[in-house]
Structures are given as structure tokens and as C-alpha cells.
Amino acid sequence: MIIKYLSFVIGLIWSYSLIKTHSIFNKKTALIFKLLISKVSWLTFIAGCYFGYKNFSIKATLIGIGTAVVLVHLGFHFLGSYLRTKLGEESLNKIKTFFEYALIALIVYFVFNWFQ
């Protein structure tokens, strides 16, 4: 039962972290990310909540959801603070821009290969 509950919480952390990730990108990239990845992550998160409701008590489900959300927000906060101090704001913006363009190129690549 513990392994089942831990996989429930890990699944919620995974899907909520992908939901939270779209807030990092700029507006154009966030739109693409939101349409293609975040929507599926919301469905996964909701399905995970339903799974928790069906298999555990409502109290255990709410504790799992709360734990997942808090851990993701703390992880993003501490990782952002660490990267800002370690790399600096300017280097972090350059890396972020590179990943935004790489994400767009990767999506375009997969869309073109999907139609072939």
C-alpha cells in the first residue's frame, strides 16, 4: 500500500511540475508548451487525483495533492534561487532563450516527422 501511495504522489509531482514549467517560458513558447504539454499534464494530474480518491481515503488523497503542490513550488523556488546566484541573471536568460528555441525546433521537427 505504501508503494502504491508513493507512486500516486510521485505521479502528481511529475504532472504538476510539467504544469508549473510553462510559467517559466515567455508568452509565445508558453503558448506552444501550454497547448501541447500542459493540457496533457492537467489531464494526468486530474486522473491522478481521481486514482487517489478511488484507492485511498479523502484525507490521504488531499495530503498527497497538497504535498505534491508544495514540493513542486519549493523545488522551483530553490532551484530558481540557486541558478540565479550560481549563473547570474544574464546567463540564465541566455540559457532560457536557448531552451525556448530548442523546444520550438523540437516541436516543429516532431510535427513534420509525424506527417511523413
N, CA, C and O atoms as a printed pandas DataFrame, in Angstrom:
     atom_number atom_name residue_name chain_id  residue_number  x_coord  y_coord  z_coord
0              1         N          MET        A               1    0.825   -1.191    0.000
1              2        CA          MET        A               1    0.000    0.000    0.000
2              3         C          MET        A               1    0.873    1.260    0.000
3              4         O          MET        A               1    0.517    2.272   -0.603
4              5         N          ILE        A               2    2.010    1.184    0.679
5              6        CA          ILE        A               2    2.904    2.346    0.722
6              7         C          ILE        A               2    3.486    2.626   -0.662
7              8         O          ILE        A               2    3.605    3.783   -1.065
8              9         N          ILE        A               3    3.845    1.575   -1.383
9             10        CA          ILE        A               3    4.399    1.765   -2.727
10            11         C          ILE        A               3    3.342    2.370   -3.649
11            12         O          ILE        A               3    3.653    3.220   -4.483
12            13         N          LYS        A               4    2.103    1.935   -3.498
13            14        CA          LYS        A               4    1.006    2.477   -4.305
14            15         C          LYS        A               4    0.805    3.965   -4.003
15            16         O          LYS        A               4    0.592    4.762   -4.916
16            17         N          TYR        A               5    0.872    4.334   -2.725
17            18        CA          TYR        A               5    0.690    5.734   -2.342
18            19         C          TYR        A               5    1.869    6.586   -2.808
19            20         O          TYR        A               5    1.679    7.706   -3.281
20            21         N          LEU        A               6    3.090    6.056   -2.673
21            22        CA          LEU        A               6    4.267    6.808   -3.136
22            23         C          LEU        A               6    4.219    7.020   -4.651
23            24         O          LEU        A               6    4.575    8.093   -5.139
24            25         N          SER        A               7    3.779    5.996   -5.399
25            26        CA          SER        A               7    3.677    6.210   -6.841
26            27         C          SER        A               7    2.573    7.201   -7.181
27            28         O          SER        A               7    2.677    7.918   -8.176
28            29         N          PHE        A               8    1.533    7.254   -6.387
29            30        CA          PHE        A               8    0.485    8.265   -6.555
30            31         C          PHE        A               8    1.062    9.667   -6.371
31            32         O          PHE        A               8    0.816   10.551   -7.192
32            33         N          VAL        A               9    1.823    9.875   -5.305
33            34        CA          VAL        A               9    2.407   11.193   -5.024
34            35         C          VAL        A               9    3.452   11.553   -6.071
35            36         O          VAL        A               9    3.503   12.700   -6.514
36            37         N          ILE        A              10    4.282   10.603   -6.474
37            38        CA          ILE        A              10    5.303   10.875   -7.496
38            39         C          ILE        A              10    4.647   11.225   -8.831
39            40         O          ILE        A              10    5.124   12.112   -9.539
40            41         N          GLY        A              11    3.568   10.544   -9.178
41            42        CA          GLY        A              11    2.836   10.879  -10.400
42            43         C          GLY        A              11    2.256   12.281  -10.353
43            44         O          GLY        A              11    2.280   13.002  -11.351
44            45         N          LEU        A              12    1.730   12.673   -9.188
45            46        CA          LEU        A              12    1.210   14.033   -9.042
46            47         C          LEU        A              12    2.330   15.068   -9.135
47            48         O          LEU        A              12    2.161   16.119   -9.753
48            49         N          ILE        A              13    3.467   14.769   -8.523
49            50        CA          ILE        A              13    4.613   15.691   -8.596
50            51         C          ILE        A              13    5.063   15.841  -10.042
51            52         O          ILE        A              13    5.330   16.953  -10.499
52            53         N          TRP        A              14    5.149   14.732  -10.762
53            54        CA          TRP        A              14    5.585   14.770  -12.157
54            55         C          TRP        A              14    4.634   15.617  -13.015
55            56         O          TRP        A              14    5.076   16.501  -13.750
56            57         N          SER        A              15    3.355   15.346  -12.918
57            58        CA          SER        A              15    2.412   16.072  -13.773
58            59         C          SER        A              15    2.293   17.536  -13.362
59            60         O          SER        A              15    2.175   18.403  -14.228
60            61         N          TYR        A              16    2.322   17.835  -12.066
61            62        CA          TYR        A              16    2.224   19.230  -11.646
62            63         C          TYR        A              16    3.499   20.009  -11.979
63            64         O          TYR        A              16    3.435   21.209  -12.245
64            65         N          SER        A              17    4.645   19.346  -11.966
65            66        CA          SER        A              17    5.879   20.058  -12.336
66            67         C          SER        A              17    5.855   20.442  -13.816
67            68         O          SER        A              17    6.367   21.499  -14.184
68            69         N          LEU        A              18    5.269   19.600  -14.665
69            70        CA          LEU        A              18    5.131   19.975  -16.080
70            71         C          LEU        A              18    4.126   21.106  -16.256
71            72         O          LEU        A              18    4.292   21.962  -17.126
72            73         N          ILE        A              19    3.080   21.107  -15.426
73            74        CA          ILE        A              19    2.118   22.209  -15.466
74            75         C          ILE        A              19    2.800   23.507  -15.053
75            76         O          ILE        A              19    2.590   24.548  -15.676
76            77         N          LYS        A              20    3.603   23.447  -14.020
77            78        CA          LYS        A              20    4.282   24.634  -13.489
78            79         C          LYS        A              20    5.378   25.123  -14.440
79            80         O          LYS        A              20    5.693   26.313  -14.451
80            81         N          THR        A              21    5.951   24.242  -15.221
81            82        CA          THR        A              21    7.053   24.598  -16.111
82            83         C          THR        A              21    6.645   25.624  -17.157
83            84         O          THR        A              21    7.468   26.449  -17.554
84            85         N          HIS        A              22    5.416   25.596  -17.607
85            86        CA          HIS        A              22    5.035   26.534  -18.677
86            87         C          HIS        A              22    5.070   27.984  -18.199
87            88         O          HIS        A              22    5.107   28.889  -19.033
88            89         N          SER        A              23    5.060   28.238  -16.908
89            90        CA          SER        A              23    5.123   29.616  -16.407
90            91         C          SER        A              23    6.525   30.210  -16.522
91            92         O          SER        A              23    6.694   31.422  -16.386
92            93         N          ILE        A              24    7.521   29.379  -16.769
93            94        CA          ILE        A              24    8.903   29.855  -16.879
94            95         C          ILE        A              24    9.162   30.507  -18.232
95            96         O          ILE        A              24    9.903   31.487  -18.317
96            97         N          PHE        A              25    8.561   29.974  -19.283
97            98        CA          PHE        A              25    8.852   30.421  -20.637
98            99         C          PHE        A              25    8.165   31.732  -20.962
99           100         O          PHE        A              25    7.242   32.157  -20.266
100          101         N          ASN        A              26    8.636   32.382  -22.052
101          102        CA          ASN        A              26    7.984   33.623  -22.490
102          103         C          ASN        A              26    6.631   33.293  -23.114
103          104         O          ASN        A              26    6.272   32.121  -23.227
104          105         N          LYS        A              27    5.891   34.298  -23.514
105          106        CA          LYS        A              27    4.491   34.119  -23.917
106          107         C          LYS        A              27    4.321   33.197  -25.133
107          108         O          LYS        A              27    3.441   32.336  -25.123
108          109         N          LYS        A              28    5.145   33.360  -26.180
109          110        CA          LYS        A              28    4.983   32.536  -27.376
110          111         C          LYS        A              28    5.314   31.075  -27.096
111          112         O          LYS        A              28    4.565   30.175  -27.478
112          113         N          THR        A              29    6.426   30.851  -26.434
113          114        CA          THR        A              29    6.822   29.482  -26.123
114          115         C          THR        A              29    5.869   28.874  -25.105
115          116         O          THR        A              29    5.554   27.686  -25.180
116          117         N          ALA        A              30    5.412   29.676  -24.157
117          118        CA          ALA        A              30    4.469   29.165  -23.163
118          119         C          ALA        A              30    3.167   28.749  -23.819
119          120         O          ALA        A              30    2.530   27.795  -23.370
120          121         N          LEU        A              31    2.756   29.446  -24.876
121          122        CA          LEU        A              31    1.539   29.074  -25.581
122          123         C          LEU        A              31    1.693   27.707  -26.235
123          124         O          LEU        A              31    0.806   26.860  -26.127
124          125         N          ILE        A              32    2.808   27.494  -26.907
125          126        CA          ILE        A              32    3.070   26.190  -27.537
126          127         C          ILE        A              32    3.165   25.111  -26.466
127          128         O          ILE        A              32    2.579   24.037  -26.602
128          129         N          PHE        A              33    3.908   25.403  -25.396
129          130        CA          PHE        A              33    4.074   24.445  -24.311
130          131         C          PHE        A              33    2.719   24.144  -23.668
131          132         O          PHE        A              33    2.419   22.996  -23.338
132          133         N          LYS        A              34    1.916   25.174  -23.496
133          134        CA          LYS        A              34    0.609   25.011  -22.850
134          135         C          LYS        A              34   -0.316   24.159  -23.712
135          136         O          LYS        A              34   -1.022   23.294  -23.193
136          137         N          LEU        A              35   -0.317   24.393  -25.015
137          138        CA          LEU        A              35   -1.198   23.646  -25.895
138          139         C          LEU        A              35   -0.800   22.183  -26.021
139          140         O          LEU        A              35   -1.665   21.308  -26.051
140          141         N          LEU        A              36    0.487   21.909  -26.094
141          142        CA          LEU        A              36    0.934   20.554  -26.388
142          143         C          LEU        A              36    1.273   19.714  -25.160
143          144         O          LEU        A              36    1.073   18.499  -25.179
144          145         N          ILE        A              37    1.768   20.317  -24.118
145          146        CA          ILE        A              37    2.244   19.531  -22.986
146          147         C          ILE        A              37    1.415   19.772  -21.733
147          148         O          ILE        A              37    1.047   18.824  -21.040
148          149         N          SER        A              38    1.122   21.013  -21.444
149          150        CA          SER        A              38    0.440   21.347  -20.200
150          151         C          SER        A              38   -0.978   20.791  -20.145
151          152         O          SER        A              38   -1.435   20.384  -19.076
152          153         N          LYS        A              39   -1.681   20.767  -21.270
153          154        CA          LYS        A              39   -3.036   20.217  -21.285
154          155         C          LYS        A              39   -3.032   18.739  -20.918
155          156         O          LYS        A              39   -3.873   18.286  -20.141
156          157         N          VAL        A              40   -2.086   17.987  -21.477
157          158        CA          VAL        A              40   -1.971   16.569  -21.146
158          159         C          VAL        A              40   -1.589   16.404  -19.675
159          160         O          VAL        A              40   -2.064   15.486  -19.007
160          161         N          SER        A              41   -0.741   17.283  -19.177
161          162        CA          SER        A              41   -0.334   17.200  -17.775
162          163         C          SER        A              41   -1.501   17.492  -16.842
163          164         O          SER        A              41   -1.609   16.875  -15.782
164          165         N          TRP        A              42   -2.376   18.421  -17.216
165          166        CA          TRP        A              42   -3.572   18.672  -16.405
166          167         C          TRP        A              42   -4.459   17.443  -16.371
167          168         O          TRP        A              42   -4.987   17.080  -15.320
168          169         N          LEU        A              43   -4.624   16.802  -17.519
169          170        CA          LEU        A              43   -5.423   15.575  -17.552
170          171         C          LEU        A              43   -4.793   14.482  -16.696
171          172         O          LEU        A              43   -5.495   13.752  -15.997
172          173         N          THR        A              44   -3.471   14.373  -16.754
173          174        CA          THR        A              44   -2.763   13.395  -15.929
174          175         C          THR        A              44   -2.912   13.722  -14.452
175          176         O          THR        A              44   -3.113   12.825  -13.633
176          177         N          PHE        A              45   -2.816   14.997  -14.111
177          178        CA          PHE        A              45   -2.962   15.408  -12.716
178          179         C          PHE        A              45   -4.370   15.102  -12.205
179          180         O          PHE        A              45   -4.534   14.589  -11.097
180          181         N          ILE        A              46   -5.369   15.411  -13.000
181          182        CA          ILE        A              46   -6.757   15.144  -12.608
182          183         C          ILE        A              46   -7.001   13.636  -12.498
183          184         O          ILE        A              46   -7.665   13.174  -11.571
184          185         N          ALA        A              47   -6.458   12.875  -13.453
185          186        CA          ALA        A              47   -6.592   11.418  -13.379
186          187         C          ALA        A              47   -5.888   10.866  -12.146
187          188         O          ALA        A              47   -6.374    9.926  -11.517
188          189         N          GLY        A              48   -4.736   11.453  -11.797
189          190        CA          GLY        A              48   -4.032   11.039  -10.583
190          191         C          GLY        A              48   -4.838   11.342   -9.333
191          192         O          GLY        A              48   -4.859   10.545   -8.395
192          193         N          CYS        A              49   -5.497   12.483   -9.317
193          194        CA          CYS        A              49   -6.357   12.828   -8.175
194          195         C          CYS        A              49   -7.518   11.854   -8.062
195          196         O          CYS        A              49   -7.883   11.440   -6.962
196          197         N          TYR        A              50   -8.093   11.491   -9.193
197          198        CA          TYR        A              50   -9.180   10.519   -9.197
198          199         C          TYR        A              50   -8.692    9.147   -8.718
199          200         O          TYR        A              50   -9.371    8.472   -7.945
200          201         N          PHE        A              51   -7.511    8.748   -9.185
201          202        CA          PHE        A              51   -6.897    7.496   -8.739
202          203         C          PHE        A              51   -6.715    7.497   -7.226
203          204         O          PHE        A              51   -7.006    6.505   -6.557
204          205         N          GLY        A              52   -6.233    8.613   -6.695
205          206        CA          GLY        A              52   -6.059    8.716   -5.253
206          207         C          GLY        A              52   -7.377    8.643   -4.513
207          208         O          GLY        A              52   -7.465    8.016   -3.458
208          209         N          TYR        A              53   -8.401    9.276   -5.053
209          210        CA          TYR        A              53   -9.729    9.258   -4.431
210          211         C          TYR        A              53  -10.310    7.847   -4.408
211          212         O          TYR        A              53  -10.937    7.442   -3.429
212          213         N          LYS        A              54  -10.096    7.099   -5.497
213          214        CA          LYS        A              54  -10.650    5.746   -5.582
214          215         C          LYS        A              54   -9.885    4.738   -4.718
215          216         O          LYS        A              54  -10.477    3.776   -4.229
216          217         N          ASN        A              55   -8.588    4.944   -4.525
217          218        CA          ASN        A              55   -7.771    3.944   -3.836
218          219         C          ASN        A              55   -7.430    4.283   -2.390
219          220         O          ASN        A              55   -7.061    3.398   -1.619
220          221         N          PHE        A              56   -7.547    5.537   -2.018
221          222        CA          PHE        A              56   -7.181    5.942   -0.667
222          223         C          PHE        A              56   -8.328    6.745   -0.065
223          224         O          PHE        A              56   -9.321    7.034   -0.733
224          225         N          SER        A              57   -8.178    7.093    1.181
225          226        CA          SER        A              57   -9.194    7.931    1.814
226          227         C          SER        A              57   -9.090    9.357    1.268
227          228         O          SER        A              57   -8.082    9.738    0.673
228          229         N          ILE        A              58  -10.132   10.121    1.478
229          230        CA          ILE        A              58  -10.136   11.507    1.004
230          231         C          ILE        A              58   -9.043   12.308    1.716
231          232         O          ILE        A              58   -8.431   13.194    1.119
232          233         N          LYS        A              59   -8.802   12.001    2.976
233          234        CA          LYS        A              59   -7.751   12.685    3.732
234          235         C          LYS        A              59   -6.372   12.382    3.149
235          236         O          LYS        A              59   -5.564   13.290    2.953
236          237         N          ALA        A              60   -6.106   11.108    2.874
237          238        CA          ALA        A              60   -4.813   10.726    2.293
238          239         C          ALA        A              60   -4.642   11.323    0.900
239          240         O          ALA        A              60   -3.536   11.712    0.525
240          241         N          THR        A              61   -5.721   11.398    0.136
241          242        CA          THR        A              61   -5.658   11.983   -1.198
242          243         C          THR        A              61   -5.336   13.475   -1.122
243          244         O          THR        A              61   -4.478   13.966   -1.856
244          245         N          LEU        A              62   -6.020   14.189   -0.241
245          246        CA          LEU        A              62   -5.758   15.624   -0.098
246          247         C          LEU        A              62   -4.359   15.902    0.425
247          248         O          LEU        A              62   -3.723   16.872    0.013
248          249         N          ILE        A              63   -3.879   15.061    1.324
249          250        CA          ILE        A              63   -2.496   15.212    1.821
250          251         C          ILE        A              63   -1.508   14.983    0.682
251          252         O          ILE        A              63   -0.526   15.715    0.560
252          253         N          GLY        A              64   -1.755   13.974   -0.156
253          254        CA          GLY        A              64   -0.880   13.704   -1.298
254          255         C          GLY        A              64   -0.870   14.846   -2.301
255          256         O          GLY        A              64    0.188   15.234   -2.797
256          257         N          ILE        A              65   -2.044   15.383   -2.599
257          258        CA          ILE        A              65   -2.136   16.509   -3.538
258          259         C          ILE        A              65   -1.420   17.730   -2.962
259          260         O          ILE        A              65   -0.650   18.389   -3.661
260          261         N          GLY        A              66   -1.672   18.025   -1.705
261          262        CA          GLY        A              66   -1.010   19.168   -1.060
262          263         C          GLY        A              66    0.493   19.007   -1.013
263          264         O          GLY        A              66    1.236   19.955   -1.267
264          265         N          THR        A              67    0.941   17.805   -0.687
265          266        CA          THR        A              67    2.382   17.536   -0.642
266          267         C          THR        A              67    3.013   17.730   -2.017
267          268         O          THR        A              67    4.077   18.338   -2.133
268          269         N          ALA        A              68    2.364   17.218   -3.053
269          270        CA          ALA        A              68    2.907   17.351   -4.407
270          271         C          ALA        A              68    3.015   18.809   -4.821
271          272         O          ALA        A              68    4.041   19.226   -5.358
272          273         N          VAL        A              69    1.968   19.588   -4.577
273          274        CA          VAL        A              69    1.962   21.000   -4.975
274          275         C          VAL        A              69    3.026   21.776   -4.198
275          276         O          VAL        A              69    3.756   22.580   -4.777
276          277         N          VAL        A              70    3.112   21.541   -2.908
277          278        CA          VAL        A              70    4.102   22.260   -2.085
278          279         C          VAL        A              70    5.516   21.884   -2.494
279          280         O          VAL        A              70    6.375   22.760   -2.602
280          281         N          LEU        A              71    5.783   20.592   -2.727
281          282        CA          LEU        A              71    7.127   20.175   -3.130
282          283         C          LEU        A              71    7.536   20.771   -4.476
283          284         O          LEU        A              71    8.688   21.167   -4.655
284          285         N          VAL        A              72    6.609   20.836   -5.413
285          286        CA          VAL        A              72    6.931   21.418   -6.726
286          287         C          VAL        A              72    7.224   22.906   -6.588
287          288         O          VAL        A              72    8.194   23.401   -7.161
288          289         N          HIS        A              73    6.394   23.625   -5.832
289          290        CA          HIS        A              73    6.637   25.060   -5.664
290          291         C          HIS        A              73    7.945   25.318   -4.924
291          292         O          HIS        A              73    8.691   26.223   -5.297
292          293         N          LEU        A              74    8.234   24.548   -3.889
293          294        CA          LEU        A              74    9.512   24.711   -3.177
294          295         C          LEU        A              74   10.686   24.368   -4.080
295          296         O          LEU        A              74   11.703   25.062   -4.071
296          297         N          GLY        A              75   10.550   23.296   -4.863
297          298        CA          GLY        A              75   11.626   22.913   -5.779
298          299         C          GLY        A              75   11.906   23.985   -6.812
299          300         O          GLY        A              75   13.066   24.298   -7.077
300          301         N          PHE        A              76   10.862   24.557   -7.401
301          302        CA          PHE        A              76   11.055   25.621   -8.372
302          303         C          PHE        A              76   11.656   26.861   -7.723
303          304         O          PHE        A              76   12.510   27.516   -8.319
304          305         N          HIS        A              77   11.222   27.192   -6.512
305          306        CA          HIS        A              77   11.751   28.365   -5.820
306          307         C          HIS        A              77   13.238   28.203   -5.507
307          308         O          HIS        A              77   14.041   29.087   -5.805
308          309         N          PHE        A              78   13.598   27.070   -4.906
309          310        CA          PHE        A              78   15.002   26.866   -4.534
310          311         C          PHE        A              78   15.900   26.680   -5.743
311          312         O          PHE        A              78   17.032   27.164   -5.748
312          313         N          LEU        A              79   15.421   25.990   -6.764
313          314        CA          LEU        A              79   16.215   25.827   -7.978
314          315         C          LEU        A              79   16.418   27.167   -8.683
315          316         O          LEU        A              79   17.512   27.455   -9.167
316          317         N          GLY        A              80   15.364   27.987   -8.743
317          318        CA          GLY        A              80   15.487   29.318   -9.346
318          319         C          GLY        A              80   16.462   30.200   -8.578
319          320         O          GLY        A              80   17.276   30.899   -9.181
320          321         N          SER        A              81   16.385   30.171   -7.256
321          322        CA          SER        A              81   17.310   30.965   -6.435
322          323         C          SER        A              81   18.742   30.492   -6.609
323          324         O          SER        A              81   19.660   31.305   -6.714
324          325         N          TYR        A              82   18.934   29.182   -6.639
325          326        CA          TYR        A              82   20.276   28.625   -6.804
326          327         C          TYR        A              82   20.863   29.003   -8.159
327          328         O          TYR        A              82   22.021   29.413   -8.250
328          329         N          LEU        A              83   20.061   28.863   -9.208
329          330        CA          LEU        A              83   20.568   29.184  -10.542
330          331         C          LEU        A              83   20.846   30.672  -10.700
331          332         O          LEU        A              83   21.804   31.049  -11.376
332          333         N          ARG        A              84   20.026   31.527  -10.089
333          334        CA          ARG        A              84   20.282   32.968  -10.163
334          335         C          ARG        A              84   21.594   33.334   -9.478
335          336         O          ARG        A              84   22.344   34.162   -9.995
336          337         N          THR        A              85   21.885   32.739   -8.332
337          338        CA          THR        A              85   23.126   33.059   -7.633
338          339         C          THR        A              85   24.328   32.415   -8.309
339          340         O          THR        A              85   25.406   33.007   -8.353
340          341         N          LYS        A              86   24.152   31.207   -8.837
341          342        CA          LYS        A              86   25.276   30.490   -9.440
342          343         C          LYS        A              86   25.632   31.038  -10.817
343          344         O          LYS        A              86   26.812   31.215  -11.120
344          345         N          LEU        A              87   24.633   31.311  -11.657
345          346        CA          LEU        A              87   24.900   31.716  -13.034
346          347         C          LEU        A              87   24.753   33.210  -13.274
347          348         O          LEU        A              87   25.413   33.761  -14.155
348          349         N          GLY        A              88   23.923   33.854  -12.526
349          350        CA          GLY        A              88   23.630   35.262  -12.784
350          351         C          GLY        A              88   22.410   35.389  -13.672
351          352         O          GLY        A              88   22.064   34.472  -14.417
352          353         N          GLU        A              89   21.772   36.529  -13.581
353          354        CA          GLU        A              89   20.514   36.742  -14.311
354          355         C          GLU        A              89   20.715   36.748  -15.828
355          356         O          GLU        A              89   19.897   36.193  -16.563
356          357         N          GLU        A              90   21.802   37.375  -16.302
357          358        CA          GLU        A              90   22.036   37.473  -17.746
358          359         C          GLU        A              90   22.311   36.104  -18.369
359          360         O          GLU        A              90   21.749   35.775  -19.413
360          361         N          SER        A              91   23.164   35.313  -17.739
361          362        CA          SER        A              91   23.448   33.970  -18.257
362          363         C          SER        A              91   22.207   33.090  -18.203
363          364         O          SER        A              91   21.973   32.283  -19.104
364          365         N          LEU        A              92   21.428   33.241  -17.170
365          366        CA          LEU        A              92   20.205   32.459  -17.034
366          367         C          LEU        A              92   19.213   32.808  -18.141
367          368         O          LEU        A              92   18.541   31.922  -18.668
368          369         N          ASN        A              93   19.116   34.085  -18.497
369          370        CA          ASN        A              93   18.234   34.491  -19.603
370          371         C          ASN        A              93   18.704   33.929  -20.935
371          372         O          ASN        A              93   17.881   33.545  -21.766
372          373         N          LYS        A              94   20.031   33.874  -21.155
373          374        CA          LYS        A              94   20.556   33.296  -22.393
374          375         C          LYS        A              94   20.245   31.809  -22.481
375          376         O          LYS        A              94   19.852   31.314  -23.537
376          377         N          ILE        A              95   20.421   31.099  -21.376
377          378        CA          ILE        A              95   20.133   29.669  -21.349
378          379         C          ILE        A              95   18.637   29.428  -21.561
379          380         O          ILE        A              95   18.244   28.513  -22.285
380          381         N          LYS        A              96   17.817   30.251  -20.927
381          382        CA          LYS        A              96   16.365   30.130  -21.075
382          383         C          LYS        A              96   15.945   30.360  -22.521
383          384         O          LYS        A              96   15.100   29.633  -23.043
384          385         N          THR        A              97   16.528   31.363  -23.171
385          386        CA          THR        A              97   16.224   31.648  -24.572
386          387         C          THR        A              97   16.632   30.475  -25.454
387          388         O          THR        A              97   15.894   30.097  -26.364
388          389         N          PHE        A              98   17.801   29.899  -25.192
389          390        CA          PHE        A              98   18.250   28.728  -25.958
390          391         C          PHE        A              98   17.253   27.579  -25.814
391          392         O          PHE        A              98   16.882   26.960  -26.811
392          393         N          PHE        A              99   16.818   27.289  -24.604
393          394        CA          PHE        A              99   15.874   26.190  -24.395
394          395         C          PHE        A              99   14.509   26.480  -25.023
395          396         O          PHE        A              99   13.834   25.560  -25.485
396          397         N          GLU        A             100   14.102   27.741  -25.043
397          398        CA          GLU        A             100   12.833   28.091  -25.689
398          399         C          GLU        A             100   12.899   27.813  -27.185
399          400         O          GLU        A             100   11.980   27.214  -27.742
400          401         N          TYR        A             101   13.982   28.243  -27.846
401          402        CA          TYR        A             101   14.122   27.994  -29.278
402          403         C          TYR        A             101   14.314   26.504  -29.556
403          404         O          TYR        A             101   13.818   25.991  -30.559
404          405         N          ALA        A             102   15.023   25.817  -28.684
405          406        CA          ALA        A             102   15.200   24.373  -28.855
406          407         C          ALA        A             102   13.868   23.645  -28.723
407          408         O          ALA        A             102   13.607   22.692  -29.457
408          409         N          LEU        A             103   13.027   24.086  -27.799
409          410        CA          LEU        A             103   11.703   23.476  -27.642
410          411         C          LEU        A             103   10.850   23.692  -28.882
411          412         O          LEU        A             103   10.172   22.772  -29.339
412          413         N          ILE        A             104   10.880   24.899  -29.426
413          414        CA          ILE        A             104   10.122   25.190  -30.644
414          415         C          ILE        A             104   10.640   24.349  -31.803
415          416         O          ILE        A             104    9.846   23.789  -32.560
416          417         N          ALA        A             105   11.954   24.253  -31.953
417          418        CA          ALA        A             105   12.538   23.450  -33.034
418          419         C          ALA        A             105   12.192   21.975  -32.860
419          420         O          ALA        A             105   11.912   21.291  -33.844
420          421         N          LEU        A             106   12.205   21.484  -31.656
421          422        CA          LEU        A             106   11.869   20.087  -31.397
422          423         C          LEU        A             106   10.408   19.788  -31.731
423          424         O          LEU        A             106   10.099   18.737  -32.293
424          425         N          ILE        A             107    9.531   20.694  -31.394
425          426        CA          ILE        A             107    8.112   20.506  -31.707
426          427         C          ILE        A             107    7.895   20.543  -33.214
427          428         O          ILE        A             107    7.152   19.721  -33.750
428          429         N          VAL        A             108    8.532   21.486  -33.901
429          430        CA          VAL        A             108    8.403   21.559  -35.357
430          431         C          VAL        A             108    8.951   20.289  -35.997
431          432         O          VAL        A             108    8.349   19.761  -36.932
432          433         N          TYR        A             109   10.072   19.798  -35.511
433          434        CA          TYR        A             109   10.672   18.572  -36.030
434          435         C          TYR        A             109    9.715   17.389  -35.882
435          436         O          TYR        A             109    9.521   16.627  -36.830
436          437         N          PHE        A             110    9.117   17.232  -34.700
437          438        CA          PHE        A             110    8.197   16.114  -34.483
438          439         C          PHE        A             110    6.906   16.255  -35.284
439          440         O          PHE        A             110    6.345   15.255  -35.731
440          441         N          VAL        A             111    6.434   17.474  -35.468
441          442        CA          VAL        A             111    5.223   17.671  -36.263
442          443         C          VAL        A             111    5.493   17.303  -37.712
443          444         O          VAL        A             111    4.665   16.639  -38.335
444          445         N          PHE        A             112    6.633   17.718  -38.271
445          446        CA          PHE        A             112    6.953   17.378  -39.650
446          447         C          PHE        A             112    7.177   15.875  -39.817
447          448         O          PHE        A             112    6.779   15.307  -40.834
448          449         N          ASN        A             113    7.794   15.234  -38.857
449          450        CA          ASN        A             113    8.012   13.787  -38.950
450          451         C          ASN        A             113    6.716   13.008  -38.729
451          452         O          ASN        A             113    6.585   11.885  -39.217
452          453         N          TRP        A             114    5.785   13.570  -38.024
453          454        CA          TRP        A             114    4.520   12.893  -37.771
454          455         C          TRP        A             114    3.685   12.791  -39.041
455          456         O          TRP        A             114    2.953   11.819  -39.229
456          457         N          PHE        A             115    3.792   13.793  -39.912
457          458        CA          PHE        A             115    3.015   13.791  -41.150
458          459         C          PHE        A             115    3.660   12.970  -42.268
459          460         O          PHE        A             115    3.046   12.791  -43.320
460          461         N          GLN        A             116    4.851   12.479  -42.074
461          462        CA          GLN        A             116    5.511   11.709  -43.134
462          463         C          GLN        A             116    5.118   10.267  -43.092
463          464         O          GLN        A             116    5.581    9.477  -43.914
